[in-house]
Amino acid sequence: MTSLDRSTVFRIISLTLAGGDVIQTIPGTWVLYKKQWLRRRISPLCFFYAMARYMSIISLIFNGYNAFSRNYTPTSCKHLYMFPNVTALLAGIAVQVLVYIRTVAISGRAVRVRIGLGVVMLLGFPVQTFGIVYHRDPFFNDGACKGKVLRPGEPDWNIVYYSAHMAFDLIACATATYFLVYSSRVLGVFHFSKLARNVLRDGLFYFLVVFLVNLWVVLEFAQVFVSGAASSLPLAVVLIAIQHLVLSTQNRTAGNTSSDHDYSASVSRGPPHFFSHDQSQEFDTELESGVFVLSETAVESQKLSFRSEATRHKTAVSEPDSEPTTRKPNVS
C-alpha cells in the first residue's frame, strides 16, 4: 500500500475506534453530567472532560471530512484548513488540565505540586500552539483540504506539539506515582488500599498508552518511518484513554465508603507497634469530583499520633519504674 492508502486506513480505524468508545461511554458520561445537575454547578473536572470529549470528536470528524471531501475550493480551504488542528489543540489542552487536576488531587493538593506542575503545564501551552500553527499552510488537493508545512527543508512542527505532551505526561505520571507510593508507607505500612491500587493502575495504563502513541507519531514526523498513523490515530487514542481514566474513577468511587480501604495491619518491625490494625484502617481518603484525593488532614493527624506514641514509648524506656521503699524503723 502507498502512504496515502495507509493514512486513509488509519483514519477509518481511528474514527471507528473513537466512535465506538464514545457510544460506549455515554452512560458513564450521563451519570457525570447528572451529578453536576443535582449539585447545580459544573465542576472543573466535568467542564474539561466535556471539552476534551467534544473537541476531540469535532476534530476527528473534520479531519476525516477534509481528507475525504471533494467539495473544497482553494478559497474555502484557506478558511477551514486549520479547524481540525485548532480543535485538536483545545482537546489536548483540556486533557492536560484533567491530568493536572488528578495529579494535584493525588498529591493532597500539595502547594509545590500545584505550583510546579501548573507552571510546567502553562509553559507547555504556547509551545504546543507553536507546534500546531507555525508555518502551517493550506494544502488543496483535488477537492480535499488539510494544513501542512509546505516550506522546503522544514520539519513538521507537530514534533514540538507531541514532544511537549510527552514531557508533561511524564512529569505528571512520575509525580502522581510518587505520592501514591508515599501514601502507602506514611503509616509504616507497605500495602496499597484497593482504591489506591486501581488509581495507580489506571494512571500508569493511561501514561503508557498515550506516551507510546505520541512517541510513534514523533518518530513518524521525524521521518524515521512512514505508517500514516499520524493523521488521526493519536487523537483517537488520547480521547479513549482520558474518557476511561475519568469515568473509571467515577464508577469505582461511586460506591466506595471508608470501609472499603483495605489497609492491612501494621508491619512495623518489632515492638512497640505504633499503629494498630484499626489505626491503619483509619487512613482517610476523600473523593472530590470523582478524583482520588489523599487527605492532608488525615496524614498529619497520623503523623502526630506516630510522634506521640514514639515519645511515650521513649519516656517509658528511659524512666524505669520506681519501687516503693520501705522505711527502716528507728532504733533508739
Summary of the structure (lengths in Angstrom):
residues: 332
radius of gyration: 27.5
end to end distance: 121.1
largest distance: 128.9
contacts: 1007
relative contact order: 0.13
helix: 68%
strand: 6%
